[in-house]
């Protein structure tokens, strides 16, 4: 029952986003299958994990972007519709929105595709240029939690607390992947929430929680 509820909710959200994007002059981005043979060990990734906002002005390869999103909250057990990041009561409440120079996209983990949401460069809604050490990162990931997916939980404060926990787990997945693959990132809570709601057409139950600027690491900038 839990899985079917989650699946129905995810399908409805995907259909809504698809309908909103039909009039955009912005094509979906088909992602690649995750490269499960990447050689960095988990312990090495832990050893290298650090926070940095200084990244190369270079777009991620499609394979790196695909692997990054899969590691963050992709589907690792398709037959069970389960993800790389756990979530409270299997609500699968965390959506990853991807901000690129050309537009904002919603990561459809089950379809392994980026669905267009808004055309244009809205990266400044996620992180102000004044907060960057060296320009705007090529990729910004915004973790948005939809608390309405906690159908078994009625208390709003509990829903928000669980959503924050789930976002934190996805955030750490992203951070460890970056540490193990030569990328730089830093988890951030600040953003222009009102502009994000407008650009992404978020409902009242969708809460922008954390964001990750991501790019290839510049030397000697980790803290």
C-alpha positions as CSV (number, residue, x, y, z in Angstrom):
1,X,0.0,0.0,0.0
2,X,2.8,2.4,0.9
3,X,4.6,1.8,-2.4
4,X,1.4,2.2,-4.5
5,X,0.6,5.5,-2.8
6,X,4.1,6.8,-3.4
7,X,4.0,5.7,-7.0
8,X,0.6,7.4,-7.6
9,X,1.8,10.6,-6.0
10,X,5.0,10.6,-8.0
11,X,3.1,9.9,-11.2
12,X,0.7,12.8,-10.6
13,X,3.6,15.1,-9.9
14,X,5.4,14.1,-13.0
15,X,2.3,14.6,-15.1
16,X,1.8,18.0,-13.7
17,X,5.4,19.1,-14.3
18,X,5.1,17.7,-17.9
19,X,2.0,19.6,-18.5
20,X,3.6,22.8,-17.2
21,X,6.6,22.3,-19.5
22,X,4.7,21.6,-22.7
23,X,4.8,25.2,-23.8
24,X,8.5,25.7,-23.0
25,X,11.0,25.9,-25.8
26,X,13.3,23.6,-23.7
27,X,13.8,19.9,-24.5
28,X,14.1,17.2,-21.9
29,X,17.6,15.9,-21.2
30,X,17.9,12.1,-21.5
31,X,20.3,10.9,-18.8
32,X,22.8,8.0,-19.1
33,X,22.6,4.8,-17.0
34,X,24.8,5.2,-13.9
35,X,28.4,4.0,-14.2
36,X,28.6,1.5,-11.4
37,X,32.2,0.8,-12.1
38,X,33.6,4.1,-10.9
39,X,36.7,3.1,-9.0
40,X,36.9,5.6,-6.0
41,X,36.4,3.6,-2.7
42,X,33.8,4.7,-0.2
43,X,36.4,5.2,2.5
44,X,38.4,7.5,0.2
45,X,35.3,9.5,-0.5
46,X,34.8,10.0,3.2
47,X,38.4,11.0,3.6
48,X,38.1,13.6,0.9
49,X,34.6,15.0,1.8
50,X,34.9,18.7,2.3
51,X,32.8,21.8,1.6
52,X,33.8,24.2,-1.2
53,X,32.1,26.8,-3.4
54,X,35.0,27.3,-5.7
55,X,34.5,25.3,-8.9
56,X,35.8,25.3,-12.5
57,X,33.7,27.2,-15.1
58,X,33.1,24.0,-17.0
59,X,29.8,22.1,-17.5
60,X,29.7,18.6,-16.1
61,X,29.7,15.8,-18.7
62,X,26.4,14.1,-19.3
63,X,27.7,11.0,-17.6
64,X,28.9,12.9,-14.5
65,X,25.6,14.7,-14.3
66,X,23.7,11.4,-14.7
67,X,25.8,9.7,-12.0
68,X,25.5,12.6,-9.6
69,X,21.7,12.6,-9.7
70,X,21.5,8.8,-9.5
71,X,23.8,8.8,-6.5
72,X,21.8,11.6,-4.9
73,X,18.3,10.0,-5.1
74,X,18.1,7.7,-8.1
75,X,16.4,4.4,-8.4
76,X,18.7,1.5,-7.4
77,X,16.0,-1.2,-7.0
78,X,13.6,-0.7,-9.9
79,X,11.6,-3.8,-9.2
80,X,10.8,-2.4,-5.7
81,X,10.7,1.2,-6.8
82,X,13.2,2.0,-4.1
83,X,15.9,4.8,-4.1
84,X,19.6,5.3,-3.3
85,X,18.4,7.5,-0.4
86,X,16.0,6.2,2.2
87,X,13.0,8.3,3.3
88,X,10.7,8.2,6.3
89,X,7.8,5.8,5.8
90,X,9.0,5.4,2.2
91,X,7.4,8.8,1.3
92,X,10.0,9.6,-1.3
93,X,9.3,13.2,-0.5
94,X,12.6,14.7,-1.9
95,X,12.6,16.0,-5.4
96,X,15.8,17.3,-7.0
97,X,15.5,20.3,-9.3
98,X,18.5,21.0,-11.5
99,X,19.4,24.5,-12.5
100,X,21.6,25.0,-15.5
101,X,22.4,28.1,-17.6
102,X,19.7,27.3,-20.1
103,X,16.9,26.5,-17.6
104,X,15.5,24.6,-14.6
105,X,14.6,20.9,-14.7
106,X,13.0,18.3,-12.5
107,X,14.9,15.1,-12.1
108,X,12.6,12.2,-12.9
109,X,14.5,9.3,-11.2
110,X,12.2,6.6,-12.5
111,X,12.4,7.8,-16.1
112,X,16.1,8.8,-15.8
113,X,15.4,12.1,-17.5
114,X,15.5,15.8,-16.7
115,X,12.1,17.3,-17.4
116,X,12.1,21.1,-18.3
117,X,10.3,23.3,-15.8
118,X,11.4,26.9,-16.7
119,X,13.5,28.3,-19.5
120,X,16.2,30.8,-18.6
121,X,19.1,31.1,-16.1
122,X,17.6,31.1,-12.6
123,X,20.6,30.0,-10.7
124,X,20.7,33.3,-8.8
125,X,17.4,32.2,-7.1
126,X,19.4,29.4,-5.5
127,X,22.6,31.1,-4.7
128,X,23.4,34.8,-5.0
129,X,26.5,35.7,-7.1
130,X,27.8,37.6,-4.1
131,X,28.0,34.3,-2.2
132,X,30.3,32.7,-4.8
133,X,34.1,32.8,-4.6
134,X,34.6,32.5,-8.4
135,X,31.5,32.9,-10.5
136,X,28.3,30.9,-10.7
137,X,28.6,27.1,-10.6
138,X,27.6,25.2,-13.8
139,X,25.1,23.0,-11.9
140,X,22.9,23.9,-8.9
141,X,20.8,21.2,-7.3
142,X,17.8,22.3,-5.2
143,X,16.2,19.7,-2.9
144,X,12.5,20.3,-2.5
145,X,10.4,18.2,-0.1
146,X,6.7,17.7,-0.7
147,X,5.3,17.0,2.8
148,X,1.9,16.0,1.3
149,X,3.5,12.6,0.5
150,X,3.5,11.8,4.2
151,X,0.0,10.5,3.9
152,X,0.2,8.4,7.1
153,X,1.3,11.4,9.2
154,X,-1.1,14.3,9.9
155,X,0.9,16.5,12.2
156,X,2.5,19.3,10.2
157,X,5.5,19.8,12.4
158,X,6.3,16.1,12.2
159,X,6.0,16.1,8.5
160,X,8.5,19.1,8.2
161,X,10.9,17.4,10.6
162,X,10.9,14.2,8.7
163,X,11.3,16.1,5.4
164,X,14.3,17.9,6.7
165,X,15.9,14.6,7.7
166,X,15.2,13.1,4.3
167,X,16.7,16.1,2.5
168,X,19.8,15.7,4.7
169,X,20.3,12.1,3.6
170,X,20.1,13.1,-0.1
171,X,22.5,15.9,0.6
172,X,25.1,13.6,2.1
173,X,24.7,11.2,-0.9
174,X,25.5,14.2,-3.2
175,X,28.5,15.3,-1.0
176,X,30.1,11.9,-0.9
177,X,29.6,11.4,-4.6
178,X,31.3,14.7,-5.3
179,X,34.2,13.9,-2.9
180,X,34.8,10.6,-4.7
181,X,34.7,12.0,-8.2
182,X,36.8,15.2,-8.2
183,X,33.8,17.5,-7.9
184,X,33.2,20.3,-5.4
185,X,30.0,21.1,-3.5
186,X,28.7,22.5,-0.3
187,X,25.3,22.0,1.3
188,X,23.4,25.3,1.7
189,X,20.1,26.2,3.3
190,X,19.8,29.8,2.1
191,X,17.9,30.6,-1.1
192,X,15.4,33.0,-2.6
193,X,12.4,30.9,-1.6
194,X,9.8,33.2,-3.1
195,X,11.5,33.3,-6.4
196,X,12.0,29.6,-6.4
197,X,8.3,29.0,-5.7
198,X,7.4,31.2,-8.7
199,X,10.0,29.7,-11.1
200,X,9.3,26.1,-10.1
201,X,5.6,26.5,-9.7
202,X,5.7,25.0,-6.2
203,X,2.6,24.2,-4.2
204,X,2.2,25.2,-0.5
205,X,3.3,21.7,0.5
206,X,6.6,21.8,-1.4
207,X,9.4,23.2,0.7
208,X,12.8,24.2,-0.6
209,X,15.1,22.6,1.9
210,X,18.8,22.4,0.8
211,X,20.8,23.2,-2.3
212,X,24.1,22.1,-3.7
213,X,26.2,24.1,-6.1
214,X,28.3,21.5,-8.0
215,X,31.2,21.7,-10.4
216,X,34.7,20.3,-11.0
217,X,36.9,21.1,-8.1
218,X,39.5,23.8,-8.1
219,X,42.7,23.0,-6.2
220,X,43.3,24.0,-2.6
221,X,39.8,25.4,-1.9
222,X,38.3,22.8,0.4
223,X,37.6,23.8,4.0
